[in-house]
Amino acid sequence: MIYIEKHPTDSQPIRMDILDSIFAKMVLNKAIRDFRRDQILREVDQTLEERNKEKFFQLIEELKSIS
C-alpha cells in the first residue's frame, strides 16, 4: 500500500487507493454527463425538425441542469 501525506504537519496519511477511487468516480461522472448531454443534443435536433416547441424547452432545461 502506498501512502502520501495530506500536509506535512498532519499525521493522517491519505491512502492512494482512496484517491484513485475518487478520481475514477470523477471520470465516470463526467463520462455519464457527457453522454447524457450528447443524447439531449440529439433529441433537441429531432425536436427542432419536428417543430415541437414544448419538448424543445423541456430538453433545454434538462441540458441546463446537467451543465
DRENRONU-775198 format. One record per residue (C-alpha): x, y, z. Coordinates in steps of 0.1 Angstrom, whole numbers, plus 5000, padded with zeros to 4 digits. Last residue first. Layout:
<nuro xx="X" yy="Y" zz="Z"/>
...
END
This chain:
<nuro xx="4758" yy="5215" zz="4827"/>
<nuro xx="4734" yy="5189" zz="4839"/>
<nuro xx="4706" yy="5212" zz="4848"/>
<nuro xx="4710" yy="5234" zz="4818"/>
<nuro xx="4705" yy="5204" zz="4795"/>
<nuro xx="4674" yy="5194" zz="4813"/>
<nuro xx="4660" yy="5229" zz="4808"/>
<nuro xx="4669" yy="5228" zz="4771"/>
<nuro xx="4652" yy="5194" zz="4768"/>
<nuro xx="4620" yy="5207" zz="4783"/>
<nuro xx="4621" yy="5238" zz="4761"/>
<nuro xx="4625" yy="5216" zz="4730"/>
<nuro xx="4597" yy="5193" zz="4741"/>
<nuro xx="4573" yy="5222" zz="4743"/>
<nuro xx="4584" yy="5237" zz="4709"/>
<nuro xx="4580" yy="5205" zz="4689"/>
<nuro xx="4589" yy="5218" zz="4654"/>
<nuro xx="4595" yy="5182" zz="4644"/>
<nuro xx="4630" yy="5191" zz="4629"/>
<nuro xx="4636" yy="5212" zz="4660"/>
<nuro xx="4625" yy="5183" zz="4682"/>
<nuro xx="4650" yy="5160" zz="4665"/>
<nuro xx="4679" yy="5184" zz="4669"/>
<nuro xx="4670" yy="5187" zz="4706"/>
<nuro xx="4669" yy="5149" zz="4709"/>
<nuro xx="4704" yy="5148" zz="4695"/>
<nuro xx="4715" yy="5175" zz="4719"/>
<nuro xx="4699" yy="5155" zz="4748"/>
<nuro xx="4719" yy="5124" zz="4739"/>
<nuro xx="4751" yy="5144" zz="4737"/>
<nuro xx="4745" yy="5159" zz="4771"/>
<nuro xx="4736" yy="5124" zz="4785"/>
<nuro xx="4769" yy="5110" zz="4772"/>
<nuro xx="4789" yy="5140" zz="4785"/>
<nuro xx="4772" yy="5137" zz="4820"/>
<nuro xx="4780" yy="5100" zz="4821"/>
<nuro xx="4816" yy="5105" zz="4811"/>
<nuro xx="4820" yy="5132" zz="4836"/>
<nuro xx="4806" yy="5110" zz="4864"/>
<nuro xx="4829" yy="5082" zz="4854"/>
<nuro xx="4860" yy="5104" zz="4855"/>
<nuro xx="4850" yy="5118" zz="4889"/>
<nuro xx="4843" yy="5084" zz="4902"/>
<nuro xx="4877" yy="5071" zz="4890"/>
<nuro xx="4894" yy="5101" zz="4907"/>
<nuro xx="4877" yy="5094" zz="4940"/>
<nuro xx="4887" yy="5057" zz="4937"/>
<nuro xx="4923" yy="5065" zz="4929"/>
<nuro xx="4925" yy="5089" zz="4958"/>
<nuro xx="4911" yy="5062" zz="4981"/>
<nuro xx="4936" yy="5037" zz="4967"/>
<nuro xx="4964" yy="5062" zz="4973"/>
<nuro xx="4958" yy="5062" zz="5010"/>
<nuro xx="4956" yy="5096" zz="5026"/>
<nuro xx="4980" yy="5100" zz="5056"/>
<nuro xx="4968" yy="5113" zz="5090"/>
<nuro xx="4998" yy="5129" zz="5108"/>
<nuro xx="4992" yy="5163" zz="5095"/>
<nuro xx="5021" yy="5188" zz="5098"/>
<nuro xx="5035" yy="5180" zz="5063"/>
<nuro xx="5000" yy="5181" zz="5048"/>
<nuro xx="4979" yy="5154" zz="5032"/>
<nuro xx="5006" yy="5128" zz="5035"/>
<nuro xx="5011" yy="5101" zz="5009"/>
<nuro xx="5007" yy="5064" zz="5014"/>
<nuro xx="5013" yy="5034" zz="4991"/>
<nuro xx="5000" yy="5000" zz="5000"/>
END
